[in-house]
Amino acid sequence: MTPGRRHVRIARMNAAIPDLRPWFVALRDHARGTARDLVEPFDWKIFWGNDRPVELEVGSGRGLFLLNSALAHPEVNWLGVEIEFKEGRYAARRLQKRSLPNARILGGDARDLIDRFVVDGSVQAVHVYFPDPWWKRRHHKRRLFTAEFVQQAARILPAEGRLHLWTDVGEYFSLACGIVAESELFDAPERPPERPPQNDLDYLTNFERKKRQAGETIRRAVWRRNRKPSPAVRRTERWPLPGRVRREAVPGE
C-alpha cells in the first residue's frame, strides 16, 4: 500500500469512529478523542468540573459496573480505564446514552494512567474486577497484580482508601493477597458477602453474572489503605505493558 493510500485509509477509519468525548478519551493519540484533551497530571476539579470524590475502575470492559455505580451514586465521579478500545467505546456509548455527567472511560494502559496522570492520595477507591489471569507461565509477567501495581495503588489512595479485587481464579486471588500483604501498605482484607441478584443486570460485572450463573465461586477482597508512607514508584522497563487487563466481554451484556 502506498503512503498516500495508507493516509486515506487511516483518515476514513478515523472518520468512522464516533466522537464520544467526554465519555471516551484515549490516553495516546490513536484516533478521535485523544490525549490532546488531557493535561497531566490530572486536576480532578478541572477534569470533572466539580470537587466530588473520584473512584477508579481498572479494566472497565463494557461498563456495567461504571454504569450502575454512576446511577446509584451521583455524588461520586467514576472513572474507568480500558485497554481494549472497542470495549471502552461500547461502555462510553452506554454512559453517553444516559448523559451521565459523573462517569467516563479512558482508553489505554491503566499503569500508564496511574503513573502519569493520577496524583498522590487523589482517588478514594481502586476497583479491579476479574482481571485476566494470564494462565501460561511465560505470560505471568503481564498480570496486573504485581508489587509495582500495589505500590502505585497505595500511592494514589489516601489513608482509609479502598482497593477492591474480585476474581473467580483461586490461584490468582491467593497471589494478589500475598502481594498486598507483603507491601505492608494495607490493612488485612475484608471479605464482602455474596448477595442474591434482584434481576439479570444486578451483578457487579457481566463476568460475575456468567460465573455465578454457572455455579462457580467468586473470591472477593477489600483492603483499606493504612498510614504507612508509600515508596516512590515510577514506571520502568521492568513494568511491561499488560496487554488485556480484563478478559473478553461476554456478548449480550
Secondary structure, DSSP 8 states (H G I E B T S, - for coil): --HHHHHHHHHHHHHHS---TTTEEESSSSSSS-GGG--SS--HHHHHSS---EEEEE--TT-HHHHHHHHH-TTSEEEEEES-HHHHHHHHHHHHHTT-TTEEEEES-HHHHHHHH--TT--SEEEEESB----SGGGGGG-S--HHHHHHHHHHS-TT-EEEEEES-HHHHHHHHHHHHHHT-B---B-------SSTT-SSSHHHHHHHHTT---EEEEEEB-SS--------TTS---S-SB----TT-
